[in-house]
Amino acid sequence: MRIAQVAPVFESVPPKLYGGTERVVSYLTEELVRQGHEVTLFASGDSVTRARLVSCSPLSARLDPSCLDPLARQTMLLDRVLRDARQFDQIHFHCDYFHFPYTRRLGVPHVTTLHGRLDIQDLITLYSEFSDQPLVSISEFQRRPVPGARWVGNVYHGLPADLLTPRDDVGDYVAVLGRISPEKGIDRAIEIAEKAGLPLKIAAKVDAADKVYFQEVIEPLLAQPHVEYIGEIDEEGKQEFLGRARALLFPIDWPEPFGLVMIEAMACGTPVVAFERGSVPEVIEDGKTGFVVSDVDEAVEAVTHLEEIHRAECRAEFERRFTAERMAKDYVSVYRGLGAAVLRAGAPRLPELRSERPGRTRTAQRA
């Protein structure tokens, strides 16, 4: 198939440091190329890919000090996509909803994966207006606020199977990886580690919007003797950081659409202790790949039972459910269904494809 992948321009593909959406776009693009498809990646000029790269800016917006309006660059890139649209069998957007007024009139097979939260009234109104646009969710939970949208699939994220692998030299610390913001629960992770009597290593970035929160709430907590703040790490640093951790702490307090770091930990064989929010029960199987808990006290209790989680099982579950190969195959099934629908006049809806998920998660009883 001739496939276009359209990425946000805020980060490169893959991102140099933090960037969940752009990382997933990279994994998907490279795997589609590996599977023999003809792929064009629309992204920032500093992206690295085996696909054909089309860009309207030399650098990603975050790393370019001259960029004051990333949306201007995204608009120019979308114009290029629309100009070239007839070249493709499928156009796959990963940049929210900016293209909807154009793609609803395009007449070319296209789909949009939504990577963020949808429980915002403006978004609920928007997806009601654009109910003709084919969408893919990244978890069943994510789509709950907009059940009437045109969902054509649910595809869980995936990683290259050899990107992160288990290690034998597991350390004595628990880890937090990602971004420092109120909803990510870094303060709760610090409390959990302290009560469990374990060191905590934090590898996370601070966005400009969260600097005040970091300075006023989190920074004073970093002086505690059990806490080590590393800062933002790159892809290579994750192997040791996650692979040597006894567990990943994920005490979130927001409707997480997916949580890429959870499957990164699983790829390393590292159990996850996560709050039961958003997609967590779909990703983590309680008692098998980690523990799904309700609060700090349950998290502390879970950390004392990490020996019940077999790291080989975590890795095996990753290989079964969360590889880039599986993700790409799922998307190709969506693409083919959409292409067939365009050929059938007046076919408004499609049977949807959904990634396999475990049964209903429950919090395991612990002695």
KAFENDA-V389490 format. One record per backbone hydrogen bond with DSSP energy under -0.5 kcal/mol. NH is the residue of the N-H (numbers start at 1). CO is the residue of the C=O. E is the energy in kcal/mol with one decimal. If there is no record, write none. Layout:
BEGIN
nh = <NH & NH>
co = <CO & CO>
e = <E & E>
END
This chain:
BEGIN
nh = <3 & 3 & 4 & 5 & 6 & 6 & 7 & 7 & 14 & 23 & 24 & 25 & 26 & 27 & 28 & 29 & 30 & 31 & 32 & 33 & 34 & 35 & 36 & 37 & 38 & 39 & 40 & 41 & 42 & 42 & 43 & 43 & 45 & 47 & 48 & 52 & 54 & 61 & 62 & 63 & 64 & 64 & 65 & 67 & 68 & 72 & 73 & 74 & 75 & 76 & 77 & 78 & 79 & 80 & 81 & 82 & 83 & 84 & 85 & 87 & 88 & 89 & 90 & 91 & 92 & 93 & 93 & 94 & 98 & 100 & 102 & 103 & 104 & 105 & 106 & 107 & 111 & 112 & 113 & 114 & 114 & 115 & 120 & 123 & 124 & 125 & 126 & 127 & 128 & 129 & 130 & 131 & 133 & 135 & 136 & 137 & 143 & 144 & 145 & 146 & 147 & 149 & 150 & 151 & 152 & 152 & 153 & 154 & 155 & 156 & 159 & 163 & 164 & 167 & 170 & 171 & 174 & 175 & 176 & 178 & 180 & 181 & 184 & 185 & 185 & 186 & 189 & 190 & 191 & 192 & 193 & 194 & 195 & 196 & 197 & 197 & 198 & 199 & 200 & 201 & 202 & 203 & 203 & 204 & 205 & 210 & 211 & 214 & 215 & 216 & 217 & 218 & 219 & 221 & 222 & 222 & 223 & 224 & 227 & 228 & 230 & 230 & 231 & 238 & 238 & 239 & 239 & 240 & 241 & 242 & 243 & 243 & 244 & 245 & 246 & 247 & 248 & 249 & 250 & 252 & 253 & 256 & 262 & 263 & 263 & 264 & 265 & 266 & 267 & 268 & 268 & 269 & 270 & 271 & 272 & 273 & 274 & 274 & 275 & 276 & 277 & 279 & 280 & 282 & 283 & 283 & 284 & 285 & 286 & 287 & 288 & 289 & 290 & 291 & 293 & 293 & 299 & 300 & 301 & 302 & 303 & 304 & 305 & 306 & 308 & 309 & 310 & 311 & 313 & 314 & 315 & 316 & 317 & 318 & 319 & 320 & 321 & 322 & 324 & 327 & 328 & 329 & 330 & 331 & 332 & 333 & 334 & 335 & 336 & 337 & 338 & 339 & 340 & 341 & 342 & 343 & 344 & 345 & 347 & 348 & 353 & 355 & 364>
co = <1 & 38 & 90 & 40 & 4 & 92 & 5 & 42 & 12 & 19 & 20 & 21 & 22 & 23 & 24 & 25 & 26 & 27 & 28 & 29 & 30 & 31 & 33 & 32 & 1 & 37 & 3 & 52 & 5 & 40 & 41 & 54 & 57 & 44 & 13 & 39 & 41 & 9 & 10 & 60 & 60 & 61 & 63 & 64 & 66 & 69 & 69 & 70 & 71 & 72 & 73 & 74 & 75 & 76 & 77 & 78 & 79 & 80 & 82 & 84 & 85 & 2 & 2 & 109 & 4 & 91 & 111 & 6 & 95 & 97 & 99 & 99 & 100 & 102 & 103 & 103 & 91 & 134 & 93 & 112 & 136 & 113 & 118 & 120 & 120 & 121 & 122 & 123 & 124 & 125 & 126 & 128 & 130 & 150 & 112 & 153 & 139 & 141 & 142 & 143 & 144 & 146 & 133 & 149 & 135 & 150 & 135 & 353 & 137 & 154 & 322 & 160 & 160 & 268 & 168 & 244 & 199 & 247 & 201 & 203 & 205 & 179 & 181 & 181 & 182 & 181 & 185 & 186 & 187 & 188 & 189 & 190 & 191 & 192 & 193 & 194 & 193 & 172 & 226 & 174 & 228 & 176 & 201 & 202 & 178 & 207 & 208 & 210 & 211 & 212 & 213 & 213 & 214 & 218 & 218 & 219 & 220 & 221 & 224 & 200 & 202 & 228 & 202 & 234 & 235 & 235 & 236 & 236 & 237 & 238 & 238 & 239 & 240 & 242 & 173 & 173 & 271 & 175 & 273 & 250 & 183 & 254 & 259 & 259 & 260 & 260 & 261 & 262 & 263 & 264 & 265 & 266 & 265 & 246 & 289 & 248 & 272 & 291 & 250 & 293 & 275 & 256 & 277 & 279 & 279 & 280 & 280 & 283 & 284 & 290 & 285 & 285 & 285 & 272 & 274 & 291 & 295 & 296 & 297 & 298 & 299 & 300 & 302 & 303 & 305 & 306 & 308 & 309 & 310 & 310 & 311 & 312 & 313 & 314 & 315 & 316 & 317 & 318 & 159 & 323 & 324 & 325 & 326 & 327 & 328 & 329 & 330 & 331 & 332 & 333 & 334 & 335 & 336 & 337 & 338 & 339 & 340 & 343 & 344 & 346 & 152 & 154 & 362>
e = <-0.8 & -2.5 & -2.6 & -2.8 & -0.5 & -2.9 & -0.6 & -2.8 & -0.5 & -1.4 & -2.2 & -2.5 & -1.9 & -2.4 & -2.6 & -2.7 & -2.7 & -1.9 & -2.4 & -2.1 & -2.3 & -2.0 & -1.8 & -2.4 & -2.4 & -0.9 & -2.6 & -3.5 & -3.2 & -0.6 & -0.7 & -2.0 & -2.8 & -1.6 & -1.9 & -2.3 & -2.8 & -2.6 & -2.7 & -0.6 & -0.7 & -0.8 & -0.7 & -1.9 & -0.8 & -1.2 & -0.9 & -2.2 & -2.4 & -1.8 & -2.1 & -2.4 & -2.0 & -1.7 & -2.1 & -2.5 & -2.1 & -1.7 & -0.7 & -2.4 & -1.8 & -2.6 & -1.6 & -1.7 & -3.2 & -0.6 & -2.9 & -2.0 & -1.0 & -1.8 & -1.6 & -2.7 & -1.9 & -1.4 & -1.1 & -0.6 & -2.2 & -1.7 & -2.4 & -0.6 & -2.1 & -0.6 & -1.6 & -0.7 & -2.4 & -2.4 & -2.1 & -2.9 & -1.3 & -1.9 & -2.4 & -0.9 & -1.7 & -2.8 & -2.3 & -2.1 & -0.8 & -1.7 & -0.5 & -1.5 & -0.7 & -1.7 & -0.5 & -1.9 & -3.0 & -0.5 & -0.8 & -3.5 & -2.4 & -0.5 & -2.2 & -1.8 & -0.6 & -0.6 & -1.6 & -3.5 & -2.5 & -2.5 & -2.1 & -2.1 & -2.9 & -0.7 & -1.5 & -0.6 & -0.9 & -0.5 & -2.1 & -2.2 & -1.8 & -2.7 & -2.5 & -2.0 & -2.4 & -2.0 & -0.7 & -0.7 & -2.4 & -0.6 & -3.2 & -2.3 & -2.9 & -2.9 & -0.5 & -0.6 & -2.1 & -1.5 & -1.2 & -2.6 & -2.7 & -2.7 & -2.7 & -1.2 & -3.6 & -1.1 & -1.0 & -0.9 & -0.9 & -1.5 & -1.9 & -2.5 & -3.1 & -0.7 & -1.1 & -0.8 & -0.9 & -0.6 & -0.7 & -0.6 & -2.1 & -2.9 & -0.8 & -1.4 & -2.0 & -0.7 & -3.3 & -0.6 & -2.6 & -3.2 & -2.8 & -1.7 & -3.0 & -2.2 & -1.5 & -0.7 & -0.6 & -1.7 & -2.2 & -2.0 & -2.1 & -1.0 & -0.7 & -1.6 & -2.6 & -0.5 & -1.4 & -2.9 & -0.6 & -2.4 & -1.9 & -2.5 & -2.3 & -2.1 & -2.0 & -2.0 & -1.3 & -0.7 & -2.8 & -0.5 & -0.8 & -3.1 & -2.5 & -2.3 & -0.7 & -2.3 & -2.9 & -0.6 & -1.9 & -2.6 & -2.2 & -2.4 & -2.2 & -1.2 & -1.8 & -1.1 & -1.9 & -1.8 & -0.6 & -0.5 & -0.7 & -1.6 & -2.1 & -2.3 & -2.4 & -2.0 & -2.4 & -1.7 & -2.1 & -2.9 & -2.5 & -2.1 & -2.8 & -2.1 & -2.3 & -2.2 & -2.5 & -1.8 & -1.7 & -3.0 & -2.6 & -1.9 & -2.4 & -2.6 & -2.1 & -1.8 & -2.0 & -1.3 & -0.9 & -0.8 & -1.3 & -1.0 & -1.3 & -2.4 & -0.5>
END
